[in-house]
Amino acid sequence: MSSPNSQHLNELFRNTFGTSPYSYFLQLRLQKSKELLARKGELTIKVISGMVGFTDPSHFVATFRRLEGLTPEQFKSMYRTAGRNDDEKP
């Protein structure tokens, strides 16, 4: 159970940022994962999930899919395909 002070802080956070602290933090983690997925290096989904704070890669994949509408692997493939097309332009 949350203490009154904790509830008040959550309310202040929500009023300021328009979302809960948990949702805000989750969005930051997913943004960082997208940056890592877009890199040219070959980091695995398992490694990236750990780097952004998920202990279970399958939970990371499910969360990413639920919030982004595609899997991390699909994002990685889509981003790299788009990057290749940009590189080919004069």
N, CA, C and O atoms as a MOPAC input file, in Angstrom:
PM7 MOZYME 1SCF
protein

 N      0.84000 1    -1.18400 1     0.00000 1
 C      0.00000 1     0.00000 1     0.00000 1
 C      0.88100 1     1.24200 1     0.00000 1
 O      1.89900 1     1.28900 1     0.69100 1
 N      0.49300 1     2.23200 1    -0.76600 1
 C      1.25600 1     3.46700 1    -0.86500 1
 C      0.98700 1     4.35700 1     0.33400 1
 O     -0.12300 1     4.39700 1     0.86600 1
 N      2.01600 1     5.06400 1     0.74300 1
 C      1.83500 1     6.02600 1     1.82100 1
 C      1.19800 1     7.29100 1     1.23900 1
 O      1.26000 1     7.51600 1     0.03000 1
 N      0.59500 1     8.10500 1     2.08000 1
 C     -0.00900 1     9.34900 1     1.58000 1
 C      1.00200 1    10.22400 1     0.83400 1
 O      0.65800 1    10.86400 1    -0.16000 1
 N      2.22700 1    10.24900 1     1.30800 1
 C      3.25800 1    11.04900 1     0.65400 1
 C      3.55000 1    10.48800 1    -0.74300 1
 O      3.70900 1    11.25000 1    -1.69600 1
 N      3.61800 1     9.17200 1    -0.86100 1
 C      3.85900 1     8.52200 1    -2.14800 1
 C      2.71300 1     8.80800 1    -3.11300 1
 O      2.94400 1     9.09400 1    -4.28800 1
 N      1.49100 1     8.73300 1    -2.62500 1
 C      0.32600 1     9.02900 1    -3.46200 1
 C      0.35800 1    10.47800 1    -3.94500 1
 O      0.03200 1    10.76800 1    -5.09600 1
 N      0.74900 1    11.36800 1    -3.06100 1
 C      0.82000 1    12.78500 1    -3.41600 1
 C      1.88500 1    13.00200 1    -4.49300 1
 O      1.65100 1    13.73700 1    -5.45200 1
 N      3.03400 1    12.37900 1    -4.34500 1
 C      4.10000 1    12.51100 1    -5.33900 1
 C      3.65600 1    11.95800 1    -6.69000 1
 O      3.92600 1    12.55800 1    -7.73000 1
 N      2.97500 1    10.81300 1    -6.67100 1
 C      2.46600 1    10.23600 1    -7.91800 1
 C      1.47700 1    11.19100 1    -8.58900 1
 O      1.50000 1    11.36700 1    -9.80700 1
 N      0.61800 1    11.79900 1    -7.78900 1
 C     -0.36800 1    12.74700 1    -8.32100 1
 C      0.32600 1    13.97600 1    -8.91500 1
 O     -0.04500 1    14.44600 1    -9.99100 1
 N      1.33000 1    14.49000 1    -8.21000 1
 C      2.08400 1    15.63800 1    -8.73500 1
 C      2.78400 1    15.28400 1   -10.04600 1
 O      2.79000 1    16.07100 1   -10.99200 1
 N      3.37100 1    14.09200 1   -10.08800 1
 C      4.05400 1    13.63800 1   -11.29600 1
 C      3.06300 1    13.54600 1   -12.45300 1
 O      3.31800 1    14.05200 1   -13.54600 1
 N      1.93600 1    12.89700 1   -12.20100 1
 C      0.91100 1    12.72400 1   -13.24200 1
 C      0.38900 1    14.07600 1   -13.72600 1
 O      0.18300 1    14.26300 1   -14.92600 1
 N      0.17600 1    15.00700 1   -12.82200 1
 C     -0.30500 1    16.33900 1   -13.20300 1
 C      0.73400 1    17.10000 1   -14.02200 1
 O      0.38000 1    17.87800 1   -14.90700 1
 N      1.99200 1    16.88200 1   -13.73300 1
 C      3.06800 1    17.57600 1   -14.43500 1
 C      3.35700 1    16.95900 1   -15.80000 1
 O      3.48700 1    17.67300 1   -16.79400 1
 N      3.45600 1    15.62700 1   -15.84500 1
 C      3.88700 1    14.94800 1   -17.07000 1
 C      2.76100 1    14.26000 1   -17.83500 1
 O      2.97500 1    13.78300 1   -18.95000 1
 N      1.58200 1    14.20400 1   -17.25900 1
 C      0.45400 1    13.60000 1   -17.94700 1
 C      0.46100 1    12.08900 1   -17.99000 1
 O     -0.28100 1    11.48800 1   -18.76600 1
 N      1.28000 1    11.47200 1   -17.17700 1
 C      1.37700 1    10.01100 1   -17.12800 1
 C      1.93200 1     9.59800 1   -15.77600 1
 O      2.44800 1    10.42500 1   -15.02500 1
 N      1.82200 1     8.32300 1   -15.47600 1
 C      2.35300 1     7.83900 1   -14.19700 1
 C      3.87700 1     7.72900 1   -14.26500 1
 O      4.44300 1     7.62500 1   -15.35300 1
 N      4.53700 1     7.75200 1   -13.11600 1
 C      5.99000 1     7.56600 1   -13.11200 1
 C      6.40300 1     6.25500 1   -13.79700 1
 O      7.39400 1     6.22100 1   -14.52600 1
 N      5.64400 1     5.18100 1   -13.56300 1
 C      5.97500 1     3.89500 1   -14.17500 1
 C      5.89600 1     3.98200 1   -15.70400 1
 O      6.80600 1     3.53000 1   -16.39900 1
 N      4.81500 1     4.56000 1   -16.22300 1
 C      4.65800 1     4.68400 1   -17.67700 1
 C      5.74200 1     5.57000 1   -18.28100 1
 O      6.26400 1     5.27600 1   -19.35600 1
 N      6.07100 1     6.63700 1   -17.59700 1
 C      7.12000 1     7.54700 1   -18.06600 1
 C      8.45100 1     6.81900 1   -18.14800 1
 O      9.16400 1     6.91800 1   -19.14700 1
 N      8.78200 1     6.08700 1   -17.09300 1
 C     10.04000 1     5.35300 1   -17.04700 1
 C     10.05500 1     4.26200 1   -18.12300 1
 O     11.08300 1     4.04200 1   -18.76400 1
 N      8.94200 1     3.59100 1   -18.32000 1
 C      8.84800 1     2.55600 1   -19.34000 1
 C      9.07600 1     3.14700 1   -20.73300 1
 O      9.75900 1     2.54300 1   -21.56100 1
 N      8.50900 1     4.31800 1   -20.98900 1
 C      8.72900 1     4.97700 1   -22.28500 1
 C     10.20300 1     5.33800 1   -22.48600 1
 O     10.72400 1     5.22400 1   -23.59600 1
 N     10.87300 1     5.77000 1   -21.41800 1
 C     12.30700 1     6.06100 1   -21.52100 1
 C     13.08800 1     4.79400 1   -21.86600 1
 O     13.99500 1     4.82400 1   -22.69800 1
 N     12.73500 1     3.69500 1   -21.23000 1
 C     13.42100 1     2.42300 1   -21.49900 1
 C     13.20000 1     1.97700 1   -22.93800 1
 O     14.12900 1     1.50000 1   -23.59100 1
 N     11.97500 1     2.13000 1   -23.43400 1
 C     11.69500 1     1.73500 1   -24.81200 1
 C     12.39300 1     2.65900 1   -25.80600 1
 O     12.85900 1     2.20100 1   -26.84900 1
 N     12.47000 1     3.94500 1   -25.49900 1
 C     13.18500 1     4.86800 1   -26.38000 1
 C     14.65900 1     4.47100 1   -26.47300 1
 O     15.23300 1     4.47000 1   -27.56200 1
 N     15.26400 1     4.13900 1   -25.35100 1
 C     16.66100 1     3.71200 1   -25.36100 1
 C     16.81100 1     2.40600 1   -26.13600 1
 O     17.78800 1     2.23500 1   -26.86500 1
 N     15.86700 1     1.49100 1   -25.99300 1
 C     15.95100 1     0.23000 1   -26.72600 1
 C     15.88100 1     0.48400 1   -28.22700 1
 O     16.57400 1    -0.18600 1   -28.99300 1
 N     15.05700 1     1.43900 1   -28.66400 1
 C     14.96700 1     1.75200 1   -30.09000 1
 C     16.28200 1     2.34200 1   -30.60200 1
 O     16.69700 1     2.06200 1   -31.72700 1
 N     16.92600 1     3.14800 1   -29.78100 1
 C     18.24300 1     3.68500 1   -30.16200 1
 C     19.24900 1     2.55300 1   -30.33200 1
 O     20.03400 1     2.54700 1   -31.28000 1
 N     19.22100 1     1.59800 1   -29.41300 1
 C     20.14400 1     0.45900 1   -29.49000 1
 C     19.81400 1    -0.45000 1   -30.67000 1
 O     20.72100 1    -0.96200 1   -31.32700 1
 N     18.53000 1    -0.65300 1   -30.94700 1
 C     18.12200 1    -1.48700 1   -32.07500 1
 C     18.52800 1    -0.84700 1   -33.40400 1
 O     18.79700 1    -1.55800 1   -34.37200 1
 N     18.57500 1     0.46700 1   -33.46200 1
 C     18.89400 1     1.17800 1   -34.69500 1
 C     20.39400 1     1.22000 1   -34.98400 1
 O     20.79500 1     1.52400 1   -36.10800 1
 N     21.21100 1     0.92500 1   -34.00500 1
 C     22.66000 1     0.93200 1   -34.21900 1
 C     23.04800 1    -0.12900 1   -35.22800 1
 O     22.35500 1    -1.13300 1   -35.39500 1
 N     24.15600 1     0.10500 1   -35.89400 1
 C     24.61300 1    -0.84500 1   -36.89800 1
 C     25.23200 1    -2.09700 1   -36.28500 1
 O     25.32600 1    -3.12700 1   -36.95300 1
 N     25.65200 1    -2.02600 1   -35.03700 1
 C     26.21500 1    -3.19700 1   -34.36400 1
 C     25.18600 1    -4.29800 1   -34.21800 1
 O     23.98600 1    -4.05200 1   -34.34800 1
 N     25.63200 1    -5.47500 1   -33.95700 1
 C     24.72500 1    -6.61900 1   -33.88600 1
 C     24.40700 1    -7.01100 1   -32.44100 1
 O     24.67900 1    -8.14000 1   -32.03500 1
 N     23.84400 1    -6.10700 1   -31.67700 1
 C     23.40000 1    -6.44100 1   -30.33100 1
 C     22.16000 1    -7.32400 1   -30.43400 1
 O     21.26600 1    -7.05500 1   -31.23600 1
 N     22.10900 1    -8.35500 1   -29.63700 1
 C     20.93900 1    -9.22900 1   -29.65900 1
 C     19.80300 1    -8.61500 1   -28.85400 1
 O     20.01300 1    -7.72100 1   -28.03400 1
 N     18.60100 1    -9.10900 1   -29.10100 1
 C     17.42900 1    -8.65000 1   -28.35300 1
 C     17.63600 1    -8.94000 1   -26.86800 1
 O     17.26500 1    -8.13100 1   -26.01800 1
 N     18.22100 1   -10.07900 1   -26.55800 1
 C     18.47500 1   -10.44300 1   -25.16000 1
 C     19.40300 1    -9.42800 1   -24.49400 1
 O     19.14300 1    -8.99100 1   -23.37300 1
 N     20.46100 1    -9.06200 1   -25.16700 1
 C     21.41300 1    -8.09100 1   -24.60800 1
 C     20.74300 1    -6.72800 1   -24.44800 1
 O     20.87500 1    -6.08500 1   -23.40700 1
 N     20.02800 1    -6.29400 1   -25.47800 1
 C     19.35500 1    -4.98900 1   -25.41500 1
 C     18.32300 1    -4.96900 1   -24.29500 1
 O     18.21900 1    -3.98500 1   -23.56300 1
 N     17.55700 1    -6.05500 1   -24.15700 1
 C     16.54000 1    -6.07900 1   -23.09800 1
 C     17.19100 1    -5.90700 1   -21.72500 1
 O     16.66400 1    -5.19300 1   -20.87300 1
 N     18.32400 1    -6.55300 1   -21.51300 1
 C     19.04500 1    -6.39900 1   -20.24600 1
 C     19.59700 1    -4.99000 1   -20.06300 1
 O     19.58200 1    -4.44600 1   -18.95900 1
 N     20.08100 1    -4.40600 1   -21.15200 1
 C     20.65500 1    -3.06000 1   -21.07400 1
 C     19.61200 1    -2.01100 1   -20.68800 1
 O     19.95300 1    -0.99900 1   -20.07600 1
 N     18.35600 1    -2.24100 1   -21.03700 1
 C     17.31100 1    -1.26700 1   -20.71300 1
 C     16.49300 1    -1.66900 1   -19.48800 1
 O     15.46400 1    -1.05800 1   -19.19900 1
 N     16.95100 1    -2.69900 1   -18.76500 1
 C     16.36000 1    -2.99900 1   -17.46600 1
 C     15.34800 1    -4.12000 1   -17.40100 1
 O     14.70800 1    -4.30000 1   -16.36500 1
 N     15.17800 1    -4.88800 1   -18.47600 1
 C     14.27800 1    -6.03900 1   -18.43000 1
 C     15.08200 1    -7.28300 1   -18.07800 1
 O     16.10800 1    -7.55500 1   -18.70100 1
 N     14.62700 1    -8.03400 1   -17.08800 1
 C     15.32600 1    -9.25900 1   -16.71100 1
 C     14.89800 1   -10.44100 1   -17.57300 1
 O     15.60900 1   -11.44400 1   -17.65200 1
 N     13.75000 1   -10.32800 1   -18.21200 1
 C     13.22500 1   -11.39400 1   -19.05200 1
 C     13.03700 1   -10.86400 1   -20.47600 1
 O     12.18300 1   -10.00700 1   -20.70100 1
 N     13.82200 1   -11.36000 1   -21.44200 1
 C     13.69800 1   -10.87000 1   -22.81100 1
 C     12.29100 1   -11.03300 1   -23.39700 1
 O     11.85400 1   -10.19400 1   -24.18500 1
 N     11.58000 1   -12.09700 1   -23.02200 1
 C     10.23500 1   -12.28500 1   -23.56800 1
 C      9.27900 1   -11.20700 1   -23.04000 1
 O      8.36300 1   -10.79400 1   -23.75200 1
 N      9.48300 1   -10.75400 1   -21.81400 1
 C      8.67700 1    -9.64700 1   -21.27800 1
 C      8.99500 1    -8.35500 1   -22.03500 1
 O      8.09900 1    -7.56500 1   -22.33300 1
 N     10.26700 1    -8.15100 1   -22.34000 1
 C     10.67500 1    -6.98700 1   -23.14000 1
 C      9.98900 1    -7.01700 1   -24.50600 1
 O      9.41700 1    -6.01500 1   -24.93500 1
 N     10.04400 1    -8.16000 1   -25.18800 1
 C      9.44400 1    -8.28600 1   -26.52100 1
 C      7.93500 1    -8.02400 1   -26.45100 1
 O      7.39300 1    -7.30000 1   -27.28500 1
 N      7.26600 1    -8.60600 1   -25.46800 1
 C      5.81700 1    -8.42500 1   -25.32900 1
 C      5.46600 1    -6.96700 1   -25.03200 1
 O      4.50200 1    -6.43800 1   -25.58400 1
 N      6.23300 1    -6.32300 1   -24.17300 1
 C      5.98900 1    -4.91400 1   -23.82800 1
 C      6.24200 1    -4.02300 1   -25.03700 1
 O      5.45500 1    -3.12300 1   -25.32900 1
 N      7.34200 1    -4.27600 1   -25.73700 1
 C      7.67800 1    -3.49900 1   -26.93100 1
 C      6.55700 1    -3.63700 1   -27.95800 1
 O      6.11200 1    -2.63900 1   -28.52500 1
 N      6.10100 1    -4.86000 1   -28.20100 1
 C      5.03800 1    -5.10800 1   -29.18300 1
 C      3.74000 1    -4.40700 1   -28.78000 1
 O      3.06800 1    -3.80000 1   -29.61300 1
 N      3.40200 1    -4.49700 1   -27.50500 1
 C      2.15400 1    -3.89000 1   -27.02600 1
 C      2.17200 1    -2.37300 1   -27.18600 1
 O      1.16100 1    -1.78200 1   -27.56300 1
 N      3.29600 1    -1.74000 1   -26.90700 1
 C      3.36300 1    -0.27800 1   -26.92700 1
 C      3.79600 1     0.31500 1   -28.26100 1
 O      3.43900 1     1.44900 1   -28.57800 1
 N      4.55700 1    -0.43600 1   -29.04200 1
 C      5.07000 1     0.08800 1   -30.30900 1
 C      4.36000 1    -0.48100 1   -31.53600 1
 O      4.48600 1     0.07000 1   -32.63000 1
 N      3.61200 1    -1.58200 1   -31.37100 1
 C      2.86500 1    -2.14600 1   -32.48300 1
 C      3.63100 1    -3.09800 1   -33.36900 1
 O      3.09900 1    -3.58300 1   -34.36800 1
 N      4.88100 1    -3.37300 1   -33.01700 1
 C      5.69000 1    -4.34800 1   -33.71800 1
 C      6.75400 1    -4.87700 1   -32.76800 1
 O      7.01700 1    -4.27700 1   -31.72500 1
 N      7.36300 1    -5.99900 1   -33.12800 1
 C      8.37300 1    -6.58900 1   -32.25400 1
 C      9.68800 1    -5.82500 1   -32.38400 1
 O      9.88200 1    -5.09500 1   -33.35600 1
 N     10.59300 1    -5.98300 1   -31.41900 1
 C     11.90900 1    -5.34800 1   -31.54200 1
 C     12.64000 1    -5.80000 1   -32.81900 1
 O     13.30500 1    -4.99500 1   -33.47000 1
 N     12.51400 1    -7.07200 1   -33.16900 1
 C     13.16800 1    -7.58600 1   -34.37900 1
 C     12.58500 1    -6.93100 1   -35.63700 1
 O     13.32400 1    -6.60200 1   -36.56500 1
 N     11.27200 1    -6.74200 1   -35.66800 1
 C     10.63700 1    -6.06400 1   -36.79800 1
 C     11.09800 1    -4.60500 1   -36.87500 1
 O     11.36000 1    -4.09100 1   -37.96300 1
 N     11.19500 1    -3.94700 1   -35.72800 1
 C     11.67300 1    -2.56400 1   -35.68800 1
 C     13.09700 1    -2.49800 1   -36.22800 1
 O     13.41900 1    -1.64300 1   -37.05300 1
 N     13.93600 1    -3.40000 1   -35.75700 1
 C     15.34000 1    -3.44400 1   -36.17300 1
 C     15.44100 1    -3.63800 1   -37.68600 1
 O     16.19800 1    -2.93600 1   -38.35600 1
 N     14.69400 1    -4.56900 1   -38.21200 1
 C     14.70500 1    -4.85400 1   -39.64100 1
 C     14.18000 1    -3.66000 1   -40.44400 1
 O     14.77300 1    -3.27800 1   -41.45300 1
 N     13.08000 1    -3.07900 1   -39.99800 1
 C     12.48400 1    -1.93500 1   -40.67700 1
 C     13.44700 1    -0.74900 1   -40.68600 1
 O     13.61700 1    -0.08700 1   -41.70900 1
 N     14.06400 1    -0.49300 1   -39.56100 1
 C     14.97600 1     0.64200 1   -39.45200 1
 C     16.18600 1     0.44500 1   -40.34700 1
 O     16.62100 1     1.38000 1   -41.01900 1
 N     16.72200 1    -0.74000 1   -40.36000 1
 C     17.91300 1    -1.01000 1   -41.17400 1
 C     17.59300 1    -0.97400 1   -42.65800 1
 O     18.41700 1    -0.51700 1   -43.44900 1
 N     16.42100 1    -1.44200 1   -43.05500 1
 C     16.01200 1    -1.39200 1   -44.45600 1
 C     15.86500 1     0.06800 1   -44.88500 1
 O     16.31100 1     0.44300 1   -45.97000 1
 N     15.25100 1     0.88300 1   -44.05300 1
 C     15.08900 1     2.30400 1   -44.35300 1
 C     16.44700 1     2.98900 1   -44.43100 1
 O     16.66000 1     3.84500 1   -45.29000 1
 N     17.36200 1     2.62400 1   -43.54800 1
 C     18.70200 1     3.20600 1   -43.53800 1
 C     19.47700 1     2.86900 1   -44.79300 1
 O     20.21200 1     3.70600 1   -45.31700 1
 N     19.32000 1     1.64400 1   -45.28000 1
 C     19.99300 1     1.22700 1   -46.51100 1
 C     19.46400 1     2.02400 1   -47.68900 1
 O     20.23700 1     2.45600 1   -48.54400 1
 N     18.16200 1     2.22100 1   -47.74200 1
 C     17.57800 1     3.00000 1   -48.83100 1
 C     18.05700 1     4.44700 1   -48.79600 1
 O     18.27900 1     5.04200 1   -49.85100 1
 N     18.22100 1     5.02200 1   -47.61300 1
 C     18.72300 1     6.38200 1   -47.49400 1
 C     20.15900 1     6.47700 1   -47.96000 1
 O     20.54800 1     7.47100 1   -48.57300 1
 N     20.97200 1     5.43000 1   -47.67000 1
 C     22.37100 1     5.42100 1   -48.07300 1
 C     22.51800 1     5.35900 1   -49.58900 1
 O     23.52000 1     5.82700 1   -50.12900 1
 N     21.53600 1     4.78800 1   -50.28300 1
 C     21.62900 1     4.60800 1   -51.72900 1
 C     21.26200 1     5.87400 1   -52.47800 1
 O     21.56300 1     5.98300 1   -53.66600 1
 N     20.62900 1     6.82200 1   -51.83500 1
 C     20.21300 1     8.05800 1   -52.50100 1
 C     21.43400 1     8.93000 1   -52.78200 1
 O     22.36700 1     8.97000 1   -51.97900 1
 N     21.43100 1     9.63300 1   -53.92900 1
 C     22.56500 1    10.50600 1   -54.26700 1
 C     22.67800 1    11.70500 1   -53.37300 1
 O     23.58400 1    12.52100 1   -53.54600 1

